[in-house]
Amino acid sequence: MRILLTSLYLMAACIFFLPENVIAQSKAEKEIRTILDRQAADWNRGDLDAFMIGYWESDKLQFIGSSGVTYGWQATLDNYKRGYPDKSAMGQLSFDIISVDKLSRKSYMVVGKFTLVREKDTPTGHFLLVWKKIKGEWVIIADHSS
């Protein structure tokens, strides 16, 4: 019985004295994963405008893909619309998150794999996203997808 009580006290102490940055990291990671889940759902509905809400709406946004670097939120959206002109071209998107790494209090790096299931093919690739908290919101400031 004494061992059980001691164990409970130790667990309570660990939870009570958990460093704030661990709690904040967990909250930030959860927020980022929630945005990625919403983006996949937006994509799967064929709504590229809603999908782009996860990106930094700035001319400084960087998207690096097979054709090079694109700068700017609008240019990135325009490229998506050109490359995926309709729902059948978009297919069904899923993300497999490989890692979420804290770079600083206001920035994270996410590495993962994407898969598009379409009628005639199933393209896949990897991505690296740099996230930054701007005006209280987590946004993608750089996307390298291949």
N, C-alpha and C positions, 0 to 999 in steps of 0.2 A: 504494500500500500504506500509506503514511504517513497519507493522508487517511482510509482505512478504520479504522486503529488510533485515530486521533484521534477519529473519530466514535464508535467503541465506548467509548472512555474517557469522552467527554462524556455518552453515554447512561447509562453505569454511574454516573457522578457524579450525574446528575439523579435517578436512581432512589434512590440511597443517601441523598441529602440532601433527598428529597421531604418537605415539611412534614408533621408528624403529623396536623394537622387535615384535610389532603386525604385521607389514608388513612382516618381516622375517618369523614369525610363519605361516602366511597365505601362503607364497611362499613355505616354507618347507612342509607344509601339502599338498599343491597342488602337489608338486613333488613326495611325497610319494604315494599319491592316483594315480598319473599317472603311477608310477612303478607297483602298484598293478593291475591296469587295463591292463597294458601290459603283466604282468605275467599271468593273467587269459586268455588273448587272446593266448599267447604262449602255455599254457596248452591245451586250446581247439583245437589248431592245432596239438596237440600231440608232441610238441617240448619241452621235458624236459630240454635239454641243454640251450635253450633260456630262459625258465622259471627260471632257476637257476641264471641268470644274476642279479637278484634282491638281491641275497644273498652275504654275505661277502666271498670272495674267500680266506679262511684262515683255518688253522687247528684248530683255536679257535672258529669257528662257532659252535653254539649249537643248536641242534634240539631235542626237547623233545616231544615224542609221546607215544603211548600205550606200546611200547616195551622198553621204557627207554630213556636215553640220548645218542645221537649220537654226536660225535665231528668231525668237519671238513667238508669242502665244498664237497670234493670228496666222502666221506662216505655218506653224505646226498643225493647226486645225485645218488649214487649206490643204496641206499635204495629206492628212488623214482622209479628207473628203475626196481628194483625187485618187488616192490609192484604194479606198474602200467606198465606192460610189453608191452601193446599195447593201441591204441586209444580207443578201446571199454572199457577197464578197467579204463581208465582215465575219460571217460565221458565228460560232459560239466561242467566246474567249474564256480561258481559265488561267489563273496564276498559281504557280507552285513557288512559295517563298522559300529560298534557301537560307538567307541570313538577313537579320536586321541589326545593324551595328550603330551604336551611338558614337557620333563624331565629336559632338559638343552638346551643350545644354539645348541648343536650338537647331541642331542639324543631325540627320541620320543618313545612313546609306543602306539601301535595300538591294539585295541581289536575288534574282529569281529566274524562273523559266515561264514562258508563256506558251500556250497552245491554242490554236484556232482550229476548230472542227468545222469543216465546210463539206458541201456535198461531194466535191471531186478531190479534195486533198485535206491534209491536216498539217499545215505548217507549224513549226515550233522554233523557238529561239530563246536566247537569254537576254536579260536586261540588268542594268545597274541604274538605280534611281538615287539621286541626291535630293533629300527633303530638307526644307528649312521652315521654321516657324516664323511667319511674317504676319504681323497684325493679329496675333493670337490664333492663326490658322496654319496647319501643316500643308505645305504645297510642294510639288515637284519643281525644282529649279533646274535640274539637268536629267536627261533621260538618254541612256545609251542602250539601244535595243538592236540586236542582230539575230 
